[in-house]
């Protein structure tokens, strides 16, 4: 998260704004999503088919 974003979140928290928590969660998730998309695009991370993952889970817990 960049410093400007953190300053905005801190200012909202200090005012007691009940939406500040929602903003924090939204900003945090957007940052995480952006990071994950960049990892996939760069080849650092690779996606897996949902069917394969679900099959592994079923095999493990069945």
N, C-alpha and C positions, 0 to 999 in steps of 0.2 A: 504494500500500500504506500502511496506516495505521501510526503509530509503535508501537502495541502489537504488531502483527504482526511488525514488524521487530525489536523487542526479543526476542520469543519465538524467532524464527529465529536471531538472534545468540547467544542463550543456548544453544540446542541445538547450534549450530556449535562453541561454546567447550567444550562437554562432550565433543566428539568423537563424538556420537551419529550413527551411520551412517544413521539415518532422517532426520536433519536436512535432507539434500539433497532427499530425497523430499518432505518437508514444504514446503521452499522452492519446489520445482517446482509442487507442488499449489496452494500459496497464490498463486504468481505466475500460473498459468493461470486459477485461479478469479477473480482480480482482472481479468485481461484479458477473460475471458468476460463478467463483469459489466459492464465498460466497453463492450464491443461490443453487448451486449443493450440497454443504456441508449441508445447511439447510434441503434440501429434504432428503438427505441420513441419516441425524441424526434424522429425524422425526419431526424436529422443524417446518417445512413447508410442506404442502401437495399440490400436484398438483390437478388441476380440469380439467375435460373434456372440451375441446373447445366448444363442442356442448352446454353444460350447460351455459357457459359464454355468448355465442352468443345469446342463447335464452333469458337470462336475459336482455341483451342489447336491443334486439328487443322489448321485452315487455315494457321496460322502455321508449323507444323512438318512439314507434309506435302509 
